[in-house]
Amino acid sequence: MDQTDRTKQSPSGWTRPKRFDRNLVVIGAGSAGLVSAYIAAAAKAKVTLVEANKMGGDCLNFGCVPSKALLKSAKVAHQMRHADHFGLEPVEPKVPFSAVMERIHRVIAEIEPHDSVERYTGLGVEVLQGYARLIDPWTVEVALNGGGTQRLTTRAIVIATGAQPFVPPIPGLGEVGFLTSDTMWERLRDRPSVPRRLVVLGGGPIGCELAQSFARLGSEVIQIEQAPRLMMREDEDAALMVEASLKRDGVDILTTHKAVACGIEAGEKWIEVEHAGARRRIGFDEIIVAVGRAPRLKGFGLEELGIKVDRVVETNEYLQTLHPNILAAGDVAGPYQFTHVAGHQAWFAAINALFGDLKRFKADYSVIPWATFTDPEVARVGLSETEAREKKIPHEVTRFGIDDLDRAIADGSARGFVKVLTVPGKDKILGATIVGDHAGDLIAEFVFAMKHGHGLGKILGTIHIYPTLAEANKMVAGQWRRNHLNGFLLSLLERFQTWRRG
């Protein structure tokens, strides 16, 4: 079947209603669902948003927001411990962990109104709290949390059910009471002190952020990763800087170690790992499983409608499923699992759902940025150096060390780099990686430049405030320019200046 042109197809085997209760039903109130509902309401469509759990989805309640609040508390503790770096008397911080967790929940509560039922109702969105299931391509049945069911007919549906932590099938893992990035915020909420011995299973962004945070708050952290290094999606030079920082914070990093079993013996929890053919057991008090997230695909009636759900919901480039009036956005649709990408996709899903029979828009993934909020941060947009080599894409690499930046030196954060890939001989940007303080903020200039076709010359010609970290972006552009100076013209210029002196 043609994966791109489904608008004219009509689902067979079901009777299409002559009239509809709604223009759009959105299932899931995370980033993709909230944005889809918002756009529909702004377009004066009659829209219903269905959420079974908490408004705001994973990012507000379990992911981005609480993890960044935890990272901030951990960074303050780290700075107290190393205050002599700034000419102050260092002090070992006291960490009442329950107070740290309570602050995290206050942060969530302060942001909650942005995503609340009240706000969206005020915007014109009907919000139903319950579990949604597709009965046919136009009918959604909602098992309401308060009891009873409600059926809605709708011209279009957006599936935005998000993702959940993937739990690997390790024997005994359930027995030891593992934590995930979804469950830890409640399960550890009233704990007076940090876990003394903590295992973090996984070396990706979530695992690295949590390992560093708990180590800085006082836990003895062992991080287990089956791959040969942490953060395999990033270039090795970036990942190794993060790995070195985690080690300085006391994280015991076990790469090329495979978790094979868990259990409890004499009241002590343990995990068994295998490395180079040998096995050993590691005792712990808590274990956080952070090996990735899997889209929520089951229980929504998709497969009964013939919609393929394998790793994600199968869609075309317009985010339409087998049935053109049913679309998907966010983690459940792939190919990226980022909150900002979910919101980006939601625009395409909502517009195509409401107006797809008139005009459709292809989802645009040409410039996708992301960041890992370890200390130092790692941010990237476009091609990495590793990807360019593997795909044999011609490129040049220009690099500026942040350790030479005035503001970074003044801040005591003189580490990291800005690395830009360009087309050979041209200033067109293929990708950029930044490692250092506020890398997630600094990358925005390269995102903007790539999105609008600006090269490094435009960045070099833009005034950057002194002294700021943002100057690093201009510095790397200046380095590119110096690397491409015309030797012959410089020789002529030197001769001209000599002649001018007489």
Residue pairs with C-beta under 8 A, 6 or more apart in sequence:
1 322
3 316
3 317
4 316
4 317
4 318
6 316
6 318
6 320
6 322
6 323
6 324
7 320
7 324
7 356
7 357
7 360
8 324
9 323
9 324
10 16
11 136
11 137
11 305
11 322
11 323
14 136
14 137
14 138
15 136
16 137
16 138
17 138
17 139
17 153
19 153
20 138
20 153
20 154
20 155
21 46
21 152
21 153
21 154
22 45
22 46
22 47
22 48
22 126
22 152
22 153
22 154
22 155
23 40
23 45
23 46
23 47
23 154
23 155
23 156
23 354
24 36
24 37
24 40
24 45
24 46
24 47
24 48
24 154
24 155
24 156
24 157
24 158
24 350
24 353
24 354
25 47
25 48
25 49
25 50
25 132
25 140
25 152
25 154
25 156
25 157
25 158
26 33
26 36
26 37
26 40
26 47
26 48
26 49
26 50
26 157
26 158
26 160
27 33
27 50
27 132
27 140
27 157
27 158
27 159
27 160
27 161
27 300
28 50
28 51
28 57
28 159
28 160
28 161
28 162
28 296
28 330
28 332
29 37
29 49
29 50
29 51
29 54
29 55
29 56
29 57
29 115
29 127
29 160
30 56
30 57
30 58
30 59
30 160
30 162
30 330
30 331
30 339
30 342
31 57
31 59
31 330
31 339
31 340
31 342
31 343
31 346
32 158
32 160
32 162
32 329
32 330
32 331
32 332
32 333
32 342
32 343
32 345
32 346
32 349
33 49
33 51
33 57
33 158
33 160
33 329
33 330
33 346
34 49
34 55
34 56
34 57
34 115
34 120
34 343
34 346
35 342
35 343
35 346
35 347
35 350
36 158
36 160
36 329
36 346
36 349
36 350
36 353
37 47
37 49
37 120
37 123
37 125
37 350
38 120
38 123
38 125
39 346
39 347
39 350
39 351
39 354
40 47
40 125
40 350
40 353
40 354
41 47
41 120
41 123
41 124
41 125
42 123
43 350
43 354
44 124
45 354
46 126
47 124
47 125
47 126
48 125
48 126
48 127
48 128
48 152
48 154
49 120
49 125
49 126
49 127
49 128
50 127
50 128
50 129
50 130
50 131
50 132
50 140
50 142
51 57
51 127
51 128
51 129
52 129
52 130
52 131
52 132
52 145
53 61
54 60
54 61
55 112
55 115
55 116
55 117
55 120
55 127
56 111
56 112
56 114
56 115
57 115
57 162
58 162
58 163
58 164
58 182
58 331
59 65
59 339
60 108
60 111
60 112
60 115
61 108
61 185
62 181
62 182
62 185
63 181
63 339
64 339
65 107
65 108
65 111
66 104
66 105
66 107
66 108
66 185
67 181
67 206
67 209
67 210
67 213
67 373
68 373
69 103
69 104
69 107
69 108
70 100
70 104
70 210
70 213
71 209
71 212
71 213
71 373
71 375
73 100
73 103
73 104
73 213
73 217
74 212
74 213
74 214
74 216
74 217
75 216
75 375
76 93
77 93
77 95
77 216
77 217
77 218
78 216
78 249
78 375
79 86
80 90
80 91
80 92
80 93
81 90
81 91
81 92
81 93
81 216
82 90
83 89
83 90
83 91
84 90
85 412
86 412
95 193
95 194
95 217
95 218
96 192
96 193
97 188
97 191
97 192
97 193
97 194
97 217
98 189
98 190
98 191
98 192
100 217
101 185
101 188
101 189
101 190
101 191
102 189
104 185
105 185
105 189
113 119
117 127
117 129
120 127
121 127
128 142
128 144
128 150
129 144
129 145
129 146
130 142
130 143
130 144
130 145
130 146
130 150
131 142
131 143
131 145
131 299
132 140
132 141
132 142
132 300
133 140
133 141
133 142
133 143
133 299
133 300
133 301
134 140
134 141
134 157
134 300
134 301
134 302
134 304
134 305
134 326
135 141
135 151
135 301
136 305
137 157
137 305
137 323
137 325
137 326
138 153
138 154
138 155
138 157
138 325
139 151
139 152
139 153
139 154
140 151
140 152
140 154
140 157
141 149
141 150
141 151
141 152
142 149
142 150
142 151
142 152
143 149
144 150
155 325
156 325
156 326
156 327
156 353
156 354
156 356
157 325
157 326
157 327
157 353
158 327
158 328
158 329
158 346
158 349
158 350
158 353
159 300
159 302
159 313
159 321
159 326
159 327
159 328
159 329
159 332
159 333
160 328
160 329
160 330
160 332
160 342
160 346
160 349
161 295
161 296
161 297
161 300
161 330
161 332
162 295
162 296
162 330
162 331
162 332
162 342
163 293
163 294
163 295
163 296
163 331
163 332
163 337
164 182
164 293
164 294
164 296
165 180
165 181
165 182
165 289
165 290
165 292
165 293
165 294
166 291
166 292
166 293
166 294
167 173
167 178
167 180
167 289
168 201
168 259
168 289
168 291
170 259
170 260
170 261
170 262
171 260
171 261
171 262
172 261
172 262
172 263
173 262
173 289
175 262
175 263
175 264
176 262
176 263
176 264
176 269
176 270
176 271
176 287
177 269
178 262
178 287
178 288
178 289
179 187
179 188
179 286
179 287
179 288
179 289
180 288
180 289
180 290
181 206
181 210
181 288
181 290
184 288
188 195
188 286
193 218
194 214
194 217
194 218
194 219
195 214
195 219
195 284
195 285
195 286
196 219
196 220
196 285
197 219
197 220
197 222
197 283
197 284
197 285
197 286
198 214
198 219
198 220
198 221
198 222
198 284
198 285
198 286
198 287
198 288
199 221
199 222
199 223
199 224
199 271
199 282
199 284
199 286
199 287
199 288
200 207
200 210
200 211
200 214
200 221
200 222
200 223
200 224
200 287
200 288
200 290
201 207
201 224
201 259
201 271
201 287
201 288
201 289
201 290
201 291
202 223
202 224
202 225
202 289
202 290
202 291
202 292
203 223
203 224
203 225
203 227
203 229
203 230
203 231
203 232
203 253
203 255
204 230
204 231
204 232
204 233
204 290
204 291
204 292
205 231
205 372
205 373
205 374
206 290
207 223
207 225
207 230
207 288
207 290
207 291
208 223
208 230
208 231
208 242
208 246
208 372
208 374
209 372
209 373
209 374
210 288
210 290
211 221
211 223
211 246
211 251
212 245
212 246
212 249
212 251
212 374
212 375
214 221
215 221
215 246
215 249
215 250
215 251
216 249
220 250
220 252
221 250
221 251
221 252
222 251
222 252
222 254
222 282
222 284
223 230
223 246
223 251
223 252
223 253
223 254
224 254
224 257
224 259
224 271
224 273
225 253
225 254
225 255
225 256
225 257
226 256
226 257
226 258
226 259
227 255
227 256
228 255
228 256
229 236
229 239
229 240
229 243
229 255
230 239
230 242
230 243
230 246
230 253
230 255
231 238
231 239
231 242
231 243
231 372
231 378
232 239
234 372
234 378
234 380
234 384
234 433
235 384
235 385
235 386
235 419
235 433
236 386
237 417
237 419
237 435
238 378
238 380
238 433
238 435
239 378
241 376
241 378
241 415
241 416
241 435
242 372
242 374
242 376
242 378
242 435
243 253
245 374
245 375
245 376
246 253
246 374
247 253
254 273
254 275
256 275
256 276
257 273
257 274
257 275
258 273
258 274
258 275
259 271
259 272
259 273
260 272
260 273
260 274
260 279
261 271
261 272
262 269
262 270
262 271
262 272
262 287
263 269
263 270
263 272
264 270
268 283
269 283
269 284
269 285
269 287
270 281
270 282
270 283
270 284
271 281
271 282
271 284
271 287
272 279
272 280
272 281
272 282
273 279
273 280
273 282
293 331
293 337
295 311
295 312
295 313
295 331
295 332
295 333
295 334
296 331
296 332
297 309
297 312
297 313
297 332
298 309
302 309
302 313
302 321
303 309
305 322
305 323
305 326
306 322
307 313
307 314
307 321
307 322
307 323
307 326
308 314
308 322
311 334
312 328
312 332
312 333
312 334
312 335
313 321
313 328
313 332
313 333
314 321
314 322
315 321
315 327
315 328
315 333
317 362
317 363
318 327
318 348
318 352
318 356
318 360
318 361
318 362
318 363
319 327
319 328
319 329
319 333
319 345
319 348
319 349
319 352
319 363
320 326
320 327
320 352
320 356
321 327
321 328
324 356
325 353
325 356
327 349
327 352
327 353
328 349
329 342
329 345
329 346
329 348
329 349
330 341
330 342
330 345
330 346
331 337
331 342
333 345
335 365
336 365
336 368
336 370
338 368
338 370
340 369
341 365
341 368
344 363
344 364
345 363
348 361
348 362
348 363
348 364
351 361
352 360
352 361
366 450
366 451
367 381
367 382
367 447
367 450
367 451
368 381
369 379
369 380
369 381
369 443
369 444
369 446
369 447
370 379
370 380
370 381
371 377
371 378
371 379
371 380
371 439
371 440
371 443
372 378
372 379
373 440
375 437
376 413
376 415
376 416
376 435
376 436
376 437
376 439
377 434
377 435
377 436
377 437
377 438
377 439
377 440
378 433
378 434
378 435
378 439
379 433
379 434
379 439
379 440
379 442
379 443
380 431
380 432
380 433
380 434
380 443
381 431
381 432
381 443
381 446
381 447
381 450
382 421
382 429
382 430
382 431
382 432
382 446
382 450
383 391
383 393
383 395
383 421
383 430
383 431
384 421
384 431
384 433
385 395
385 397
385 419
385 421
385 431
385 433
387 393
387 431
388 395
388 421
388 430
388 431
393 430
394 423
394 424
395 421
395 422
395 423
395 424
395 430
396 421
396 422
396 423
396 424
396 425
396 483
397 419
397 420
397 421
398 419
398 420
398 422
398 456
398 476
398 479
398 480
398 483
399 417
399 418
399 419
399 420
399 476
399 479
400 417
400 418
400 472
400 475
400 476
400 479
401 416
401 417
402 408
402 413
402 414
402 415
402 416
402 417
402 418
402 435
402 436
402 469
402 472
403 409
403 414
403 415
403 416
404 414
404 475
405 414
405 469
405 471
405 472
405 475
406 466
406 467
406 471
407 467
407 468
407 469
407 471
408 414
408 415
408 416
408 436
408 437
408 469
408 472
410 467
411 437
411 469
413 436
413 437
415 435
415 436
416 434
416 435
416 436
416 437
416 439
417 434
417 435
417 436
418 432
418 433
418 434
418 436
418 442
418 472
418 473
418 475
418 476
419 432
419 433
419 434
419 476
420 429
420 431
420 432
420 446
420 456
420 476
420 477
420 480
421 429
421 430
421 431
421 432
422 428
422 429
422 430
422 455
422 456
422 480
423 430
425 484
426 455
427 455
427 456
427 457
427 477
427 480
428 455
429 446
429 449
429 450
429 454
429 455
429 456
432 443
432 446
432 450
434 442
434 443
434 472
436 442
436 469
436 472
437 469
438 469
442 469
442 470
442 472
442 473
445 459
445 470
445 473
446 459
446 473
448 454
449 455
449 456
449 458
449 459
456 476
456 477
456 480
456 481
457 477
457 481
459 473
459 474
459 477
460 474
460 477
460 478
460 480
460 481
462 474
464 470
464 471
464 473
464 474
465 471
